[in-house]
Amino acid sequence: MTLDHAKKLIQSCAEQMHARYQKPVFDEWAIVSLAGNKGYVLAYIGPRKEDFKKNFLADAGSLRAGLLGTPHEVGEYEFARHGVGTGFEAFISVGQGIYLICNNTAQSMDGITKDPRWLEAQVPFVELSEQFRADPLIHAC
């Protein structure tokens, strides 16, 4: 999959999640490459592009070990239950060493999941992970 195609899929997923949740679930989406012990932001949608780059390690919070530890199979995802503020709520492995970071800059995952609409909003997220599993993002950094 190309980066442009991935961005279109992510935008569509975000719109579907927002519609089902009746407000944004994640207001920040970033595709990052962590290959070769170097981090690159390949694409970003959200309110704080420069701060995202600057605060990446701190914002990774409880997801940091998952992101920087053992490589994930494409399509695998993790959630951080108690991330708050700019702390990342979730990621999906979208390619070898490439991750989609999903974040709600105002609410924790714990708060998001308390709303019963979260159950329906998860469907596009899981479908997105399956699309990447079937056709991983390939990007040369």
Order of alpha helices (4+ residues) and beta strands (2+ residues): alpha-beta-beta-alpha-alpha-alpha-beta-beta-beta-alpha-alpha
